[in-house]
C-alpha cells in the first residue's frame, strides 16, 4: 500500500496566457456562474455561522459553568464524530455528487446553535449538538472542497480557490464582529443575550440556506437518488462499503509490515 503512493503521476501544470483574473472580476461575475454563486453562499453562511459560533466557549464555560475537562470532552466528541463519518461522506460524494451533500448538511447546520441551548446536560450536548455539528460540518466542508475541483478548470483553480478563501475569511471576520457587538448592546429581561444570539445565528443560517442553495447546481454526472432509496438505506450501504475498504487497507498495511 505504501509503495503505491509513488506510482501516481501528476503532470506539470502549464499556465496559459489569460489564466489570471482579478478579485474584482471574480466578484462582478460571481452571481452569473455556478462557482461564483457557491462562493457567495459559502461566505455568507460563514458570516451567519460566526455570529454565534465564537460564543460557544463562553456559553459552556461561563453560563453552564463546565470544567475545562468537560468542555474539552464535548468539543473532542464533535471532532471524533467528524472523523468517523468523513470516509462515508467521501463515498457518498463519489456516487451521488457534492451538491446532494450540501443539501443534506445544510438542513442540519442551522439547527446546531439552537440545539446547544436546549439542555445543559453534558450527555445531551455530546449526543445531540456535538454529533450533528460534527457529522454535518464534516460533509459540508468535504463537499465544499470538492466543489472547487468540479467547477473550476486546472488553469484557474489556484486563483479561484484563493478568492474563495478570501471571501470566506471576510465572512468569518464580519460575522464574529457582529456577534461581539450584539453581546454588548443586547439588553433583554426575558432571555439571556447570549441565548438570543444563538437563536439569531440559527435563523440567519436558515435564511442563507433557503435563499442561496437552490441557485447552485451539480455539474458532473452522478447516480440518481430515486424515491425508493431512502437516505437510511444509502447510509447503511455506504457504511458497509467503507468498512470493507477500511478492513482491506488495514490488512494491506499488516501484510506490508510483516514483510519488513
Wavefront OBJ file of the C-alpha trace (Angstrom):
o trace
v 0.000 0.000 0.000
v 2.712 2.456 0.970
v 4.611 1.724 -2.227
v 1.543 2.694 -4.270
v 1.978 6.339 -3.240
v 4.952 6.512 -5.579
v 3.028 5.240 -8.590
v 0.501 8.057 -9.293
v 1.702 10.507 -11.904
v 0.856 14.179 -11.591
v 1.509 16.145 -14.792
v 3.123 19.541 -14.545
v 0.690 22.427 -14.834
v 1.453 24.754 -17.717
v -0.270 28.068 -17.161
v -1.575 29.640 -20.324
v -1.853 33.325 -21.025
v -5.036 34.843 -19.614
v -5.462 32.374 -16.745
v -5.299 35.169 -14.178
v -8.297 37.284 -13.234
v -8.574 39.931 -10.539
v -10.574 39.684 -7.344
v -12.839 42.448 -8.605
v -13.570 40.496 -11.803
v -14.358 37.482 -9.665
v -16.859 39.448 -7.555
v -18.541 41.025 -10.596
v -19.014 37.671 -12.352
v -19.855 35.685 -9.195
v -23.680 35.999 -9.460
v -23.526 34.789 -13.080
v -21.682 31.462 -12.713
v -22.104 28.362 -10.589
v -18.842 28.571 -8.665
v -19.343 32.278 -8.009
v -22.793 31.633 -6.570
v -21.355 28.888 -4.404
v -18.552 31.177 -3.188
v -21.074 33.841 -2.178
v -23.202 31.208 -0.454
v -20.205 29.873 1.473
v -19.060 33.357 2.507
v -22.480 34.476 3.722
v -23.024 31.166 5.513
v -19.669 31.686 7.253
v -20.863 35.152 8.226
v -24.086 33.814 9.757
v -22.251 30.904 11.413
v -19.681 33.179 13.033
v -22.346 35.289 14.709
v -22.819 32.645 17.386
v -20.005 30.087 16.936
v -17.257 32.032 18.801
v -19.611 32.461 21.769
v -19.927 28.719 22.325
v -16.831 28.710 24.526
v -18.278 31.460 26.723
v -21.611 29.681 26.919
v -20.139 26.355 28.013
v -17.599 27.726 30.489
v -19.380 30.747 31.937
v -23.112 30.166 31.550
v -23.140 26.392 32.116
v -20.070 26.536 34.415
v -18.477 23.411 32.956
v -14.962 22.427 33.917
v -12.276 22.520 31.265
v -12.274 18.729 31.211
v -15.981 18.504 30.329
v -15.582 21.357 27.860
v -12.778 19.536 26.064
v -14.724 16.268 26.015
v -17.702 17.988 24.361
v -15.513 19.606 21.703
v -13.482 16.453 21.076
v -16.701 14.480 20.647
v -17.602 16.644 17.659
v -14.151 16.080 16.151
v -14.404 12.310 16.638
v -17.832 12.241 15.007
v -16.388 14.186 12.057
v -13.516 11.750 11.588
v -15.867 8.776 11.879
v -18.168 9.848 9.041
v -15.636 11.557 6.774
v -14.921 8.441 4.727
v -18.653 7.778 4.474
v -19.283 11.270 3.117
v -16.481 10.715 0.618
v -18.131 7.563 -0.740
v -21.466 9.338 -0.909
v -19.859 12.230 -2.807
v -18.307 9.905 -5.390
v -21.640 8.271 -6.169
v -24.254 10.973 -5.688
v -22.369 14.244 -6.016
v -21.307 17.089 -3.776
v -24.451 19.143 -4.230
v -26.570 16.480 -2.526
v -24.198 16.525 0.431
v -24.516 20.309 0.588
v -28.305 19.956 0.623
v -28.325 17.320 3.359
v -25.808 19.034 5.613
v -27.299 22.484 5.054
v -30.509 21.227 6.615
v -28.627 20.154 9.753
v -26.221 23.090 10.131
v -28.867 25.737 11.027
v -30.181 23.565 13.862
v -26.818 23.396 15.625
v -26.811 26.724 17.550
v -30.399 26.149 18.676
v -29.661 22.619 19.911
v -26.792 23.912 22.080
v -29.174 25.894 24.301
v -31.959 23.331 24.759
v -30.355 21.413 27.633
v -27.363 21.894 29.973
v -26.712 18.150 30.258
v -23.191 17.168 29.080
v -24.546 13.837 27.801
v -27.145 15.653 25.726
v -24.569 18.120 24.392
v -22.347 15.248 23.268
v -25.084 13.105 21.719
v -27.067 15.893 20.036
v -25.375 19.176 19.055
v -21.836 17.756 19.027
v -22.968 14.784 16.946
v -24.999 16.844 14.466
v -22.349 19.549 14.306
v -19.543 17.063 13.676
v -21.407 14.981 11.100
v -22.863 17.923 9.173
v -19.731 20.070 9.003
v -17.588 17.077 8.015
v -19.792 16.515 4.974
v -20.228 20.197 4.195
v -16.515 21.012 4.288
v -15.660 17.966 2.189
v -18.284 18.827 -0.416
v -17.164 22.468 -0.430
v -13.570 21.484 -1.189
v -14.630 19.056 -3.918
v -16.941 21.666 -5.420
v -13.923 23.797 -6.313
v -12.358 20.951 -8.313
v -15.629 20.207 -10.099
v -16.385 23.776 -11.131
v -13.012 25.398 -11.841
v -10.515 24.435 -14.526
v -6.991 23.438 -13.576
v -5.576 26.655 -15.013
v -7.733 28.937 -12.860
v -8.149 26.718 -9.815
v -5.391 28.290 -7.703
v -6.633 31.834 -8.253
v -10.288 30.878 -7.774
v -9.553 28.962 -4.563
v -7.642 31.923 -3.119
v -10.552 34.286 -3.830
v -12.983 31.733 -2.412
v -10.979 31.519 0.808
v -10.682 35.302 0.946
v -14.449 35.712 0.764
v -14.886 33.010 3.367
v -12.405 34.753 5.692
v -14.183 38.077 5.268
v -17.460 36.401 6.173
v -15.957 34.874 9.326
v -14.430 38.210 10.365
v -17.617 40.222 9.866
v -19.829 37.585 11.491
v -17.641 37.329 14.585
v -17.554 41.119 14.797
v -21.340 41.304 14.657
v -21.654 38.643 17.353
v -19.263 40.566 19.627
v -21.248 43.756 19.007
v -24.572 42.085 19.757
v -23.332 40.614 23.047
v -22.529 44.161 24.171
v -25.613 46.045 23.008
v -28.378 43.484 23.536
v -30.244 44.045 26.781
v -33.198 41.731 27.363
v -35.007 40.668 30.508
v -36.906 37.656 29.161
v -33.870 35.805 27.748
v -30.121 35.958 28.210
v -28.404 37.910 25.397
v -26.093 35.024 24.547
v -29.065 32.679 24.091
v -30.754 35.225 21.868
v -27.618 35.455 19.733
v -27.632 31.659 19.325
v -31.218 31.898 18.078
v -30.280 34.731 15.724
v -27.362 32.686 14.399
v -29.579 29.668 13.739
v -32.247 31.711 11.949
v -29.594 33.539 9.896
v -28.164 30.204 8.723
v -31.626 29.001 7.702
v -32.274 32.153 5.668
v -28.940 31.872 3.862
v -29.521 28.201 3.014
v -33.042 28.754 1.669
v -32.020 31.745 -0.450
v -28.691 30.659 -1.925
v -28.623 26.851 -2.048
v -31.364 26.469 -4.730
v -29.287 28.694 -7.039
v -26.383 26.226 -7.077
v -26.332 23.086 -9.199
v -24.306 19.917 -9.669
v -22.332 19.962 -12.909
v -20.836 16.473 -13.019
v -22.738 13.291 -13.780
v -23.751 11.332 -10.687
v -26.054 8.499 -9.755
v -29.656 9.455 -9.156
v -31.319 9.229 -5.785
v -34.659 7.633 -6.604
v -37.635 7.738 -4.307
v -37.292 4.043 -3.482
v -33.862 4.630 -1.960
v -34.196 6.215 1.416
v -31.294 8.051 2.988
v -31.234 5.395 5.686
v -30.631 2.623 3.168
v -27.901 4.635 1.460
v -26.145 5.233 4.772
v -26.116 1.522 5.585
v -24.926 0.579 2.098
v -22.125 3.123 2.062
v -21.148 2.270 5.629
v -20.693 -1.388 4.665
v -18.599 -0.403 1.654
v -16.486 1.962 3.725
v -15.969 -0.676 6.425
v -14.986 -3.255 3.816
v -12.417 -0.936 2.254
v -11.053 0.100 5.653
v -10.613 -3.566 6.558
v -8.833 -4.200 3.245
v -6.475 -1.263 3.863
v -5.681 -2.461 7.397
v -4.887 -5.960 6.126
v -2.666 -4.478 3.397
v -0.705 -2.455 5.950
v -0.403 -5.510 8.195
v 0.868 -7.600 5.302
v 3.343 -4.891 4.337
v 4.706 -4.660 7.890
v 5.075 -8.443 8.144
v 7.333 -8.453 5.088
v 9.705 -5.946 6.672
l 1 2 3 4 5 6 7 8 9 10 11 12 13 14 15 16 17 18 19 20 21 22 23 24 25 26 27 28 29 30 31 32 33 34 35 36 37 38 39 40 41 42 43 44 45 46 47 48 49 50 51 52 53 54 55 56 57 58 59 60 61 62 63 64 65 66 67 68 69 70 71 72 73 74 75 76 77 78 79 80 81 82 83 84 85 86 87 88 89 90 91 92 93 94 95 96 97 98 99 100 101 102 103 104 105 106 107 108 109 110 111 112 113 114 115 116 117 118 119 120 121 122 123 124 125 126 127 128 129 130 131 132 133 134 135 136 137 138 139 140 141 142 143 144 145 146 147 148 149 150 151 152 153 154 155 156 157 158 159 160 161 162 163 164 165 166 167 168 169 170 171 172 173 174 175 176 177 178 179 180 181 182 183 184 185 186 187 188 189 190 191 192 193 194 195 196 197 198 199 200 201 202 203 204 205 206 207 208 209 210 211 212 213 214 215 216 217 218 219 220 221 222 223 224 225 226 227 228 229 230 231 232 233 234 235 236 237 238 239 240 241 242 243 244 245 246 247 248 249 250 251 252 253 254 255 256 257 258 259 260
